[in-house]
Amino acid sequence: MLIKSILFDLDNTLYDYDKAHKIAIKAVYTELQKHMKLSYSDFLRLFKLSRTEIHRELAGTASAHNRILYFQRLIEKTHNTVEPSIILKLYDAYWNTLLNNMELRKGALDVLKYCKDNQIKTAIVSDLTTKIQLRKLEKLRISRYVDVLVTSEEAGSEKPHSIMFLLTLNKLGTTPQNSIMVGDNTIADIEGANFVGLTTVLIKRGSMARIAAANYQKPDFSIKNIKDLTKIIDEINLKRVTEEGYIKYECHFNKSRPIPKEKIKKINSYRQKLYDLRLIGAYPNKIGYGNISIKDKKKIIITGSTTGNYRRLDETHYGLVDKYDIHKNKLFCSGTIKASSESMTHAAIYECDKSIGAVIHIHNMKMWKKYLHKLPTTDKNTSYGTPELAFEIQRLYHDTEFKNIKIAVLGGHKEGIIAFGKDLEEGYRIILKYFNDIAH
């Protein structure tokens, strides 16, 4: 199961909170000096005492992090009463200064862009009030790269309570098994995420990352720079691809001689055309997409699993589907490489009509968005590479215009489009027609 979402802590993970906080505290002191005389050391002592008291009294809630309560308590100690105008000025001085001095960690924007480019959903999971965190996202200019925000104010409890992570996953529509939590706090970020079952990554910066951790607080990975997160995602995905091979059915692979060159010459030329149009290929994280097949008597010649990373293919990159059973979810293939994970879907289309000679599965986000539900579309709850998708494809063929227009959108396989024809030329021509339409 590939990584589908990343949950990020915000403060001291995506940006340097400690640095901005120190500057903001000095701005608060400067404002306070306008109203009373107090040494900086006494101010810091009173601020820390006020913060500790609020944390203890409101532990586990978003209010425990509300700066206005810290400053209210501080002024109550210095003035023995409530001074609304001073409290509000201190509050504004703090947040206006902090927001103006926030800087993204080096590499943080690249990581967020990487997630966007690879269709990995992102979330901010933070212990604070929603309004302040929204202001931070806006000031850091990363809103376009964040899909979900969950704060302790919204969840009703703060990290490491499991509700923070479960609510986030629910909003993302992902699971612990295909998600990663990234943070700098072994207790709030790592302990809580470990309990829920997420893969955890600790950013080794700041005092909270250096706390000696119990087993349940130990991360799966530790990094000093957030830019290294992309390497971890790639490693996890490549390992899972190697172990699972994308294939969700029972695959019986007989490694044998490559398919004769003359048999793959034509299919290889069309695969090259599709690759050059970026309709078949691989994402930046090296996860391949798209495949192409032809009927070879009672067998199917199809691009091999994980071949999207290769610009040019030869006979060693094609597999031969010898036989299959959709109902029993079994497939038998041979050659030098396992047949594509979409082999069962291709087989389902060939079963619909003996005259079908070629099937092409491509990825293109613009096409997918434009034609979703405008062309015949598979049920969004039907995953790729499953018997359910094979049966769903056959349903489309018999119940919709798929039989006539020979192209459909894979509703549960983002970016996925599938087409067929009596031969490669017809299948390619259909793909090209709809591809060219989005360019005009």
PAKOLTI-20182 format. One record per residue (C-alpha): residue in three letters; chain; x, z, y. Coordinates in nm, 2 decimals. Each point is the difference from the previous one (the first is absolute). Layout:
PAKOLTI-20182
ATOM code unit     c1     c3     c2
ATOM  ALA    A      X      Z      Y
...
end
This chain:
PAKOLTI-20182
ATOM code unit     c1     c3     c2
ATOM  MET    A   0.00   0.00   0.00
ATOM  LEU    A   0.17  -0.12   0.32
ATOM  ILE    A   0.02   0.21   0.32
ATOM  LYS    A  -0.32  -0.06   0.21
ATOM  SER    A   0.03   0.26   0.27
ATOM  ILE    A   0.24   0.22   0.18
ATOM  LEU    A  -0.10   0.33   0.16
ATOM  PHE    A   0.23   0.10   0.29
ATOM  ASP    A   0.04   0.34   0.17
ATOM  LEU    A   0.04  -0.08   0.37
ATOM  ASP    A   0.20   0.28   0.18
ATOM  ASN    A   0.37  -0.01  -0.08
ATOM  THR    A  -0.06  -0.28  -0.26
ATOM  LEU    A  -0.09  -0.31   0.20
ATOM  TYR    A   0.13   0.14   0.33
ATOM  ASP    A   0.24   0.28   0.11
ATOM  TYR    A  -0.24   0.28   0.08
ATOM  ASP    A   0.27   0.27   0.05
ATOM  LYS    A   0.17  -0.20   0.28
ATOM  ALA    A  -0.32  -0.08   0.19
ATOM  HIS    A  -0.13   0.36  -0.05
ATOM  LYS    A   0.32   0.15   0.16
ATOM  ILE    A  -0.04  -0.22   0.30
ATOM  ALA    A  -0.38   0.09   0.02
ATOM  ILE    A   0.07   0.37  -0.01
ATOM  LYS    A   0.24  -0.02   0.29
ATOM  ALA    A  -0.27  -0.19   0.20
ATOM  VAL    A  -0.24   0.29  -0.08
ATOM  TYR    A   0.25   0.25   0.13
ATOM  THR    A   0.05  -0.20   0.31
ATOM  GLU    A  -0.38   0.00   0.06
ATOM  LEU    A  -0.02   0.38  -0.08
ATOM  GLN    A   0.27   0.07   0.26
ATOM  LYS    A  -0.24  -0.12   0.27
ATOM  HIS    A  -0.23   0.29  -0.08
ATOM  MET    A   0.23   0.28  -0.09
ATOM  LYS    A   0.36   0.11  -0.05
ATOM  LEU    A   0.12   0.02  -0.36
ATOM  SER    A   0.33  -0.07  -0.16
ATOM  TYR    A   0.02  -0.29  -0.24
ATOM  SER    A   0.11   0.22  -0.28
ATOM  ASP    A  -0.30   0.23   0.06
ATOM  PHE    A  -0.23  -0.30   0.02
ATOM  LEU    A   0.12  -0.13  -0.34
ATOM  ARG    A  -0.04   0.34  -0.15
ATOM  LEU    A  -0.36   0.03   0.12
ATOM  PHE    A  -0.08  -0.36  -0.10
ATOM  LYS    A   0.13   0.05  -0.35
ATOM  LEU    A  -0.18   0.33  -0.03
ATOM  SER    A  -0.33  -0.15   0.12
ATOM  ARG    A   0.04  -0.29  -0.24
ATOM  THR    A   0.07   0.23  -0.30
ATOM  GLU    A  -0.31   0.21   0.08
ATOM  ILE    A  -0.22  -0.30   0.02
ATOM  HIS    A   0.14  -0.14  -0.33
ATOM  ARG    A  -0.06   0.33  -0.17
ATOM  GLU    A  -0.35   0.04   0.13
ATOM  LEU    A  -0.11  -0.36  -0.06
ATOM  ALA    A   0.21  -0.09  -0.30
ATOM  GLY    A  -0.12  -0.30  -0.19
ATOM  THR    A  -0.20  -0.16   0.28
ATOM  ALA    A   0.07  -0.27   0.26
ATOM  SER    A  -0.05   0.26   0.28
ATOM  ALA    A   0.32   0.17  -0.12
ATOM  HIS    A   0.19  -0.28   0.16
ATOM  ASN    A  -0.19  -0.03   0.32
ATOM  ARG    A   0.24   0.04   0.29
ATOM  ILE    A  -0.26   0.11   0.24
ATOM  LEU    A  -0.05   0.31  -0.21
ATOM  TYR    A   0.37   0.07   0.01
ATOM  PHE    A   0.00  -0.02   0.38
ATOM  GLN    A  -0.32   0.20   0.03
ATOM  ARG    A   0.16   0.28  -0.20
ATOM  LEU    A   0.32  -0.03   0.20
ATOM  ILE    A  -0.18   0.03   0.33
ATOM  GLU    A  -0.20   0.29  -0.13
ATOM  LYS    A   0.33   0.18  -0.07
ATOM  THR    A   0.15  -0.08   0.34
ATOM  HIS    A  -0.31   0.04   0.22
ATOM  ASN    A  -0.22   0.24  -0.21
ATOM  THR    A  -0.29  -0.24   0.06
ATOM  VAL    A  -0.11  -0.36  -0.04
ATOM  GLU    A   0.13  -0.24   0.27
ATOM  PRO    A  -0.18  -0.33  -0.09
ATOM  SER    A   0.18  -0.22   0.26
ATOM  ILE    A   0.35   0.12  -0.11
ATOM  ILE    A  -0.08  -0.04  -0.37
ATOM  LEU    A  -0.13  -0.35   0.04
ATOM  LYS    A   0.30  -0.10   0.21
ATOM  LEU    A   0.24   0.13  -0.26
ATOM  TYR    A  -0.20  -0.18  -0.27
ATOM  ASP    A   0.01  -0.33   0.19
ATOM  ALA    A   0.37   0.04   0.09
ATOM  TYR    A   0.08   0.05  -0.37
ATOM  TRP    A  -0.19  -0.30  -0.14
ATOM  ASN    A   0.07  -0.24   0.28
ATOM  THR    A   0.37   0.07  -0.03
ATOM  LEU    A   0.01  -0.01  -0.38
ATOM  LEU    A  -0.19  -0.33  -0.01
ATOM  ASN    A   0.23  -0.16   0.25
ATOM  ASN    A   0.31   0.10  -0.19
ATOM  MET    A  -0.11  -0.09  -0.36
ATOM  GLU    A   0.22  -0.26  -0.17
ATOM  LEU    A  -0.05  -0.15  -0.34
ATOM  ARG    A   0.26   0.07  -0.25
ATOM  LYS    A   0.24  -0.28  -0.05
ATOM  GLY    A  -0.14  -0.22  -0.27
ATOM  ALA    A  -0.35   0.14   0.02
ATOM  LEU    A  -0.15  -0.31   0.15
ATOM  ASP    A   0.17  -0.22  -0.25
ATOM  VAL    A  -0.15   0.21  -0.28
ATOM  LEU    A  -0.35  -0.03   0.15
ATOM  LYS    A   0.04  -0.37   0.04
ATOM  TYR    A   0.12  -0.02  -0.36
ATOM  CYS    A  -0.32   0.17  -0.12
ATOM  LYS    A  -0.21  -0.24   0.21
ATOM  ASP    A   0.18  -0.30  -0.14
ATOM  ASN    A  -0.04   0.11  -0.35
ATOM  GLN    A  -0.37   0.10   0.02
ATOM  ILE    A   0.08   0.37  -0.05
ATOM  LYS    A  -0.25   0.22   0.18
ATOM  THR    A   0.13   0.28   0.22
ATOM  ALA    A  -0.13   0.34   0.12
ATOM  ILE    A   0.11   0.28   0.23
ATOM  VAL    A  -0.06   0.34  -0.15
ATOM  SER    A   0.06   0.27   0.26
ATOM  ASP    A  -0.07   0.37   0.08
ATOM  LEU    A  -0.13  -0.03   0.35
ATOM  THR    A  -0.31  -0.09   0.21
ATOM  THR    A  -0.12  -0.36  -0.03
ATOM  LYS    A   0.01  -0.07   0.37
ATOM  ILE    A   0.37   0.08   0.04
ATOM  GLN    A   0.10  -0.20  -0.31
ATOM  LEU    A  -0.20  -0.30   0.13
ATOM  ARG    A   0.19   0.03   0.33
ATOM  LYS    A   0.33   0.00  -0.19
ATOM  LEU    A  -0.09  -0.31  -0.20
ATOM  GLU    A  -0.10  -0.18   0.32
ATOM  LYS    A   0.32   0.11   0.18
ATOM  LEU    A   0.23  -0.09  -0.29
ATOM  ARG    A  -0.18  -0.34  -0.02
ATOM  ILE    A  -0.05   0.01  -0.37
ATOM  SER    A  -0.38   0.00  -0.02
ATOM  ARG    A   0.00  -0.36  -0.13
ATOM  TYR    A   0.20   0.11  -0.30
ATOM  VAL    A  -0.20   0.31  -0.10
ATOM  ASP    A  -0.32  -0.04  -0.20
ATOM  VAL    A  -0.11   0.36  -0.02
ATOM  LEU    A   0.05   0.33   0.19
ATOM  VAL    A  -0.09   0.34  -0.15
ATOM  THR    A   0.06   0.32   0.19
ATOM  SER    A  -0.05   0.36  -0.10
ATOM  GLU    A  -0.27   0.01   0.26
ATOM  GLU    A  -0.19  -0.26  -0.19
ATOM  ALA    A   0.07   0.14  -0.35
ATOM  GLY    A  -0.07   0.36   0.09
ATOM  SER    A   0.33   0.11  -0.16
ATOM  GLU    A   0.36  -0.07   0.06
ATOM  LYS    A   0.28  -0.12  -0.23
ATOM  PRO    A   0.08   0.09  -0.28
ATOM  HIS    A  -0.37   0.03  -0.08
ATOM  SER    A  -0.10  -0.28  -0.23
ATOM  ILE    A  -0.30  -0.10   0.21
ATOM  MET    A   0.24  -0.16   0.25
ATOM  PHE    A   0.14  -0.24  -0.25
ATOM  LEU    A  -0.32  -0.06  -0.20
ATOM  LEU    A  -0.20  -0.08   0.32
ATOM  THR    A   0.28  -0.24   0.10
ATOM  LEU    A   0.00  -0.18  -0.34
ATOM  ASN    A  -0.38  -0.02   0.01
ATOM  LYS    A   0.01  -0.17   0.34
ATOM  LEU    A   0.27  -0.24  -0.11
ATOM  GLY    A  -0.17  -0.08  -0.33
ATOM  THR    A   0.31   0.07  -0.20
ATOM  THR    A   0.11   0.25  -0.26
ATOM  PRO    A   0.29   0.25  -0.04
ATOM  GLN    A   0.15  -0.23  -0.27
ATOM  ASN    A   0.05  -0.29   0.25
ATOM  SER    A   0.08   0.20   0.31
ATOM  ILE    A   0.31   0.17   0.16
ATOM  MET    A   0.01   0.30   0.23
ATOM  VAL    A   0.29   0.00   0.26
ATOM  GLY    A   0.08   0.31   0.20
ATOM  ASP    A   0.27   0.24   0.12
ATOM  ASN    A  -0.15   0.33  -0.12
ATOM  THR    A   0.05   0.12  -0.36
ATOM  ILE    A  -0.31   0.23   0.02
ATOM  ALA    A  -0.26  -0.19   0.21
ATOM  ASP    A   0.09  -0.35  -0.10
ATOM  ILE    A   0.17   0.01  -0.34
ATOM  GLU    A  -0.17   0.30  -0.17
ATOM  GLY    A  -0.35  -0.12   0.09
ATOM  ALA    A   0.06  -0.36  -0.10
ATOM  ASN    A   0.16   0.10  -0.33
ATOM  PHE    A  -0.30   0.21  -0.09
ATOM  VAL    A  -0.23  -0.30   0.06
ATOM  GLY    A   0.23  -0.23  -0.21
ATOM  LEU    A   0.15  -0.23   0.27
ATOM  THR    A   0.35  -0.12  -0.02
ATOM  THR    A   0.19   0.20   0.27
ATOM  VAL    A   0.28  -0.09   0.24
ATOM  LEU    A   0.18   0.26   0.21
ATOM  ILE    A   0.16  -0.10   0.33
ATOM  LYS    A   0.30   0.24   0.01
ATOM  ARG    A  -0.01   0.08   0.37
ATOM  GLY    A  -0.09   0.33   0.17
ATOM  SER    A  -0.02   0.36  -0.12
ATOM  MET    A  -0.31  -0.05  -0.22
ATOM  ALA    A   0.18  -0.25  -0.21
ATOM  ARG    A   0.29   0.24  -0.08
ATOM  ILE    A  -0.22   0.28  -0.15
ATOM  ALA    A   0.10   0.07  -0.36
ATOM  ALA    A  -0.29  -0.15  -0.19
ATOM  ALA    A  -0.17   0.13  -0.32
ATOM  ASN    A  -0.06  -0.27  -0.27
ATOM  TYR    A  -0.34  -0.08   0.14
ATOM  GLN    A   0.15  -0.06   0.34
ATOM  LYS    A   0.27  -0.24  -0.11
ATOM  PRO    A  -0.04  -0.36   0.10
ATOM  ASP    A   0.03  -0.30  -0.22
ATOM  PHE    A   0.23  -0.15   0.25
ATOM  SER    A   0.21   0.12   0.29
ATOM  ILE    A   0.13  -0.22   0.29
ATOM  LYS    A   0.17   0.07   0.33
ATOM  ASN    A  -0.13  -0.31   0.18
ATOM  ILE    A  -0.35  -0.12  -0.03
ATOM  LYS    A   0.11  -0.36  -0.01
ATOM  ASP    A   0.11   0.07  -0.36
ATOM  LEU    A  -0.36   0.04  -0.10
ATOM  THR    A  -0.04  -0.37  -0.05
ATOM  LYS    A   0.27   0.01  -0.27
ATOM  ILE    A  -0.19   0.27  -0.18
ATOM  ILE    A  -0.32  -0.19   0.01
ATOM  ASP    A   0.18  -0.31  -0.13
ATOM  GLU    A   0.16   0.20  -0.28
ATOM  ILE    A  -0.33   0.15  -0.11
ATOM  ASN    A  -0.18  -0.33   0.01
ATOM  LEU    A   0.27  -0.19  -0.19
ATOM  LYS    A   0.02   0.28  -0.26
ATOM  ARG    A  -0.37  -0.01  -0.05
ATOM  VAL    A   0.00  -0.38  -0.01
ATOM  THR    A   0.27   0.01  -0.26
ATOM  GLU    A  -0.18   0.26  -0.21
ATOM  GLU    A  -0.35  -0.14   0.04
ATOM  GLY    A   0.09  -0.37   0.07
ATOM  TYR    A  -0.31  -0.02   0.22
ATOM  ILE    A  -0.19  -0.07  -0.33
ATOM  LYS    A  -0.31   0.21  -0.06
ATOM  TYR    A  -0.08  -0.15  -0.34
ATOM  GLU    A   0.16   0.04  -0.34
ATOM  CYS    A   0.27  -0.26   0.00
ATOM  HIS    A   0.18  -0.11  -0.32
ATOM  PHE    A   0.31  -0.19   0.11
ATOM  ASN    A   0.21  -0.21  -0.24
ATOM  LYS    A   0.32  -0.08   0.17
ATOM  SER    A   0.10  -0.35  -0.10
ATOM  ARG    A   0.15  -0.32   0.13
ATOM  PRO    A  -0.10  -0.12   0.35
ATOM  ILE    A  -0.28  -0.24   0.05
ATOM  PRO    A   0.13  -0.36  -0.01
ATOM  LYS    A   0.11  -0.13   0.34
ATOM  GLU    A  -0.23  -0.30  -0.01
ATOM  LYS    A  -0.31   0.22  -0.04
ATOM  ILE    A   0.07   0.21   0.31
ATOM  LYS    A   0.13  -0.28   0.23
ATOM  LYS    A  -0.34  -0.07   0.17
ATOM  ILE    A  -0.12   0.36   0.02
ATOM  ASN    A   0.34   0.10   0.14
ATOM  SER    A  -0.03  -0.26   0.28
ATOM  TYR    A  -0.34   0.13   0.11
ATOM  ARG    A   0.12   0.36  -0.03
ATOM  GLN    A   0.28  -0.09   0.24
ATOM  LYS    A  -0.24  -0.15   0.25
ATOM  LEU    A  -0.21   0.32  -0.01
ATOM  TYR    A   0.31   0.21   0.04
ATOM  ASP    A   0.11  -0.20   0.30
ATOM  LEU    A  -0.34   0.07   0.16
ATOM  ARG    A   0.05   0.37  -0.08
ATOM  LEU    A  -0.32  -0.01  -0.21
ATOM  ILE    A   0.21   0.11  -0.30
ATOM  GLY    A   0.30   0.23   0.05
ATOM  ALA    A   0.09   0.36   0.05
ATOM  TYR    A  -0.05   0.27   0.26
ATOM  PRO    A   0.29   0.16   0.19
ATOM  ASN    A  -0.01   0.28  -0.26
ATOM  LYS    A   0.08  -0.27  -0.27
ATOM  ILE    A  -0.35   0.03  -0.16
ATOM  GLY    A  -0.10  -0.35  -0.10
ATOM  TYR    A  -0.33  -0.16   0.05
ATOM  GLY    A  -0.18  -0.32  -0.11
ATOM  ASN    A   0.02  -0.21  -0.32
ATOM  ILE    A  -0.08  -0.34  -0.14
ATOM  SER    A  -0.09  -0.13  -0.34
ATOM  ILE    A  -0.09  -0.31  -0.20
ATOM  LYS    A  -0.18  -0.06  -0.32
ATOM  ASP    A   0.22  -0.11  -0.29
ATOM  LYS    A  -0.24  -0.10  -0.28
ATOM  LYS    A  -0.13   0.34  -0.12
ATOM  LYS    A   0.27   0.19   0.18
ATOM  ILE    A   0.08   0.09   0.36
ATOM  ILE    A   0.33  -0.05   0.19
ATOM  ILE    A   0.02   0.24   0.29
ATOM  THR    A   0.27   0.14   0.23
ATOM  GLY    A   0.16   0.32  -0.14
ATOM  SER    A  -0.06   0.35   0.12
ATOM  THR    A   0.20   0.11   0.31
ATOM  THR    A   0.13  -0.36   0.08
ATOM  GLY    A  -0.13   0.01   0.36
ATOM  ASN    A   0.34   0.11   0.12
ATOM  TYR    A   0.16  -0.33  -0.11
ATOM  ARG    A   0.00  -0.29   0.24
ATOM  ARG    A   0.06  -0.25  -0.28
ATOM  LEU    A  -0.10   0.03  -0.36
ATOM  ASP    A   0.10  -0.17  -0.32
ATOM  GLU    A  -0.12   0.00  -0.36
ATOM  THR    A   0.11   0.36  -0.05
ATOM  HIS    A  -0.25   0.12   0.26
ATOM  TYR    A  -0.31  -0.12  -0.18
ATOM  GLY    A  -0.19   0.17  -0.28
ATOM  LEU    A  -0.22  -0.15  -0.27
ATOM  VAL    A  -0.34   0.17  -0.07
ATOM  ASP    A  -0.04  -0.07  -0.37
ATOM  LYS    A  -0.34   0.18  -0.05
ATOM  TYR    A  -0.21   0.27   0.16
ATOM  ASP    A  -0.31   0.21  -0.04
ATOM  ILE    A  -0.17   0.10   0.32
ATOM  HIS    A  -0.24   0.24  -0.17
ATOM  LYS    A   0.28   0.19  -0.18
ATOM  ASN    A   0.23  -0.03   0.31
ATOM  LYS    A   0.28  -0.15  -0.21
ATOM  LEU    A   0.23  -0.29   0.09
ATOM  PHE    A   0.28  -0.16  -0.21
ATOM  CYS    A   0.27  -0.19   0.18
ATOM  SER    A   0.34  -0.15  -0.07
ATOM  GLY    A   0.30  -0.15   0.18
ATOM  THR    A   0.29   0.16   0.19
ATOM  ILE    A  -0.23   0.21   0.23
ATOM  LYS    A  -0.33   0.18  -0.02
ATOM  ALA    A  -0.29  -0.20   0.13
ATOM  SER    A  -0.15   0.09   0.34
ATOM  SER    A  -0.22   0.31   0.03
ATOM  GLU    A  -0.28  -0.24   0.11
ATOM  SER    A   0.01  -0.19  -0.33
ATOM  MET    A  -0.33   0.15  -0.12
ATOM  THR    A  -0.17  -0.11   0.32
ATOM  HIS    A   0.14  -0.35  -0.04
ATOM  ALA    A  -0.12  -0.01  -0.36
ATOM  ALA    A  -0.35   0.11   0.10
ATOM  ILE    A  -0.02  -0.30   0.23
ATOM  TYR    A   0.12  -0.25  -0.26
ATOM  GLU    A  -0.27   0.14  -0.23
ATOM  CYS    A  -0.27  -0.10   0.25
ATOM  ASP    A   0.06  -0.38  -0.05
ATOM  LYS    A   0.22  -0.20  -0.23
ATOM  SER    A   0.06  -0.25   0.28
ATOM  ILE    A   0.19   0.26   0.21
ATOM  GLY    A   0.37  -0.07  -0.01
ATOM  ALA    A   0.17   0.21   0.26
ATOM  VAL    A  -0.05   0.34   0.18
ATOM  ILE    A   0.17   0.12   0.31
ATOM  HIS    A   0.00   0.35   0.14
ATOM  ILE    A   0.14   0.05   0.35
ATOM  HIS    A   0.02   0.27   0.27
ATOM  ASN    A  -0.07  -0.05   0.36
ATOM  MET    A  -0.15   0.27   0.23
ATOM  LYS    A  -0.15  -0.24   0.25
ATOM  MET    A  -0.18  -0.20  -0.27
ATOM  TRP    A  -0.11   0.31  -0.17
ATOM  LYS    A  -0.15   0.15   0.31
ATOM  LYS    A  -0.17  -0.32   0.11
ATOM  TYR    A  -0.15  -0.09  -0.33
ATOM  LEU    A  -0.09   0.34  -0.14
ATOM  HIS    A  -0.37  -0.02  -0.10
ATOM  LYS    A  -0.03  -0.34   0.16
ATOM  LEU    A   0.14  -0.16  -0.31
ATOM  PRO    A  -0.09   0.14  -0.35
ATOM  THR    A   0.16   0.35   0.00
ATOM  THR    A   0.07   0.23  -0.29
ATOM  ASP    A  -0.12   0.36   0.01
ATOM  LYS    A   0.23   0.22   0.21
ATOM  ASN    A   0.01   0.26  -0.27
ATOM  THR    A   0.14  -0.24  -0.26
ATOM  SER    A   0.38   0.04  -0.01
ATOM  TYR    A   0.24  -0.28  -0.07
ATOM  GLY    A   0.15  -0.05  -0.34
ATOM  THR    A  -0.29   0.16  -0.18
ATOM  PRO    A  -0.26  -0.13  -0.25
ATOM  GLU    A  -0.27   0.10   0.26
ATOM  LEU    A   0.15  -0.26   0.24
ATOM  ALA    A   0.00  -0.26  -0.27
ATOM  PHE    A  -0.37   0.05  -0.07
ATOM  GLU    A  -0.07   0.02   0.37
ATOM  ILE    A   0.17  -0.34   0.05
ATOM  GLN    A  -0.22  -0.15  -0.28
ATOM  ARG    A  -0.31   0.15   0.16
ATOM  LEU    A   0.09  -0.17   0.33
ATOM  TYR    A   0.05  -0.33  -0.18
ATOM  HIS    A  -0.35   0.01  -0.15
ATOM  ASP    A  -0.20   0.18   0.28
ATOM  THR    A   0.15  -0.14   0.32
ATOM  GLU    A   0.15  -0.31   0.16
ATOM  PHE    A   0.34   0.08  -0.15
ATOM  LYS    A  -0.06  -0.26  -0.27
ATOM  ASN    A  -0.05  -0.27   0.26
ATOM  ILE    A   0.24   0.09   0.29
ATOM  LYS    A   0.27   0.12  -0.25
ATOM  ILE    A   0.13   0.28   0.22
ATOM  ALA    A  -0.08   0.38   0.03
ATOM  VAL    A   0.12   0.31   0.18
ATOM  LEU    A   0.11   0.30  -0.20
ATOM  GLY    A  -0.19   0.28   0.18
ATOM  GLY    A   0.19   0.28  -0.17
ATOM  HIS    A   0.34  -0.16   0.03
ATOM  LYS    A   0.10  -0.01   0.37
ATOM  GLU    A   0.13  -0.34   0.11
ATOM  GLY    A  -0.09  -0.16  -0.34
ATOM  ILE    A  -0.15  -0.34  -0.03
ATOM  ILE    A  -0.05  -0.20  -0.32
ATOM  ALA    A  -0.08  -0.36  -0.06
ATOM  PHE    A  -0.01  -0.25  -0.28
ATOM  GLY    A  -0.02  -0.37  -0.07
ATOM  LYS    A   0.01  -0.26  -0.27
ATOM  ASP    A   0.37  -0.02   0.07
ATOM  LEU    A   0.27   0.14   0.23
ATOM  GLU    A  -0.06  -0.26   0.26
ATOM  GLU    A  -0.37   0.09   0.04
ATOM  GLY    A   0.06   0.37   0.00
ATOM  TYR    A   0.28  -0.03   0.26
ATOM  ARG    A  -0.22  -0.23   0.21
ATOM  ILE    A  -0.28   0.26   0.01
ATOM  ILE    A   0.24   0.28   0.10
ATOM  LEU    A   0.15  -0.22   0.27
ATOM  LYS    A  -0.34  -0.09   0.14
ATOM  TYR    A  -0.09   0.37   0.07
ATOM  PHE    A   0.36   0.09   0.10
ATOM  ASN    A   0.00  -0.28   0.26
ATOM  ASP    A  -0.34   0.12   0.14
ATOM  ILE    A   0.14   0.33   0.11
ATOM  ALA    A   0.27  -0.18   0.20
ATOM  HIS    A  -0.26  -0.18   0.22
end
